């Protein structure tokens, strides 16, 4: 099978990644891309979002600051009638 890249900017990106050592040849690039697609289709969007949020919280610049919102007791609640 022969594959051709028709977009010059894509050729540039592939060459730049190869020079940076992210992969050695086109076969490795395709294998990594397909593996990433497979992982993405298996994982759930909510778990991905949760992982992103956790990573952001762990990487925050001031970890000693508590990000837990304060609990506020509502005192001006209208009359609630429960059956």
Wavefront OBJ file of the C-alpha trace (Angstrom):
o trace
v 0.000 0.000 0.000
v 1.282 3.454 -0.871
v 0.121 6.559 0.927
v 0.542 10.092 -0.345
v 0.356 13.334 1.604
v -1.138 16.079 -0.545
v -0.957 19.004 1.886
v 2.484 20.631 2.123
v 1.815 21.885 5.673
v 1.125 18.302 6.768
v 4.384 17.129 5.197
v 6.145 19.872 7.154
v 4.496 18.777 10.424
v 5.418 15.132 9.856
v 9.032 16.038 9.090
v 9.242 18.319 12.135
v 7.960 15.539 14.428
v 10.395 13.054 12.918
v 13.317 15.462 13.432
v 12.203 15.995 17.039
v 12.367 12.234 17.574
v 8.681 11.705 18.340
v 8.668 8.848 15.839
v 11.165 7.389 13.370
v 9.135 6.733 10.253
v 5.669 7.009 8.742
v 4.709 3.520 9.934
v 5.338 4.516 13.546
v 3.394 7.749 13.058
v 0.376 5.909 11.688
v 0.565 3.306 14.444
v 0.631 5.982 17.176
v -2.211 7.913 15.545
v -4.386 4.813 15.265
v -3.605 3.796 18.853
v -4.641 7.255 20.041
v -7.890 7.005 18.092
v -8.585 3.565 19.571
v -7.968 4.841 23.112
v -10.209 7.821 22.509
v -13.101 5.673 21.277
v -12.837 3.291 24.253
v -12.693 5.894 27.014
v -15.773 7.727 28.188
v -16.007 11.515 27.697
v -16.808 12.057 31.387
v -13.709 10.188 32.514
v -11.593 12.220 30.101
v -13.084 15.435 31.417
v -12.539 14.339 34.994
v -8.930 13.444 34.257
v -8.363 16.845 32.667
v -9.861 18.635 35.662
v -7.787 16.595 38.111
v -4.621 17.237 36.134
v -5.357 20.974 36.100
v -5.958 21.022 39.848
v -2.764 19.102 40.531
v -0.745 21.418 38.280
v -2.085 24.668 39.707
v 0.632 27.194 40.603
v -0.471 27.702 44.242
v -1.378 24.267 45.641
v -1.570 25.622 49.208
v -4.675 27.675 48.362
v -7.890 25.830 49.196
v -10.212 25.813 46.181
v -13.185 24.384 48.059
v -16.042 26.874 47.880
v -17.381 28.008 51.243
v -20.680 26.560 52.378
v -23.294 29.206 52.895
v -26.433 28.575 54.910
v -29.455 30.105 53.246
v -31.554 31.938 55.784
v -34.025 33.775 53.584
v -35.737 30.761 52.161
v -39.415 31.109 51.471
v -41.893 28.879 53.208
v -41.687 25.403 51.846
v -44.612 23.096 52.325
v -43.841 19.424 52.185
v -46.642 16.927 51.703
l 1 2 3 4 5 6 7 8 9 10 11 12 13 14 15 16 17 18 19 20 21 22 23 24 25 26 27 28 29 30 31 32 33 34 35 36 37 38 39 40 41 42 43 44 45 46 47 48 49 50 51 52 53 54 55 56 57 58 59 60 61 62 63 64 65 66 67 68 69 70 71 72 73 74 75 76 77 78 79 80 81 82 83
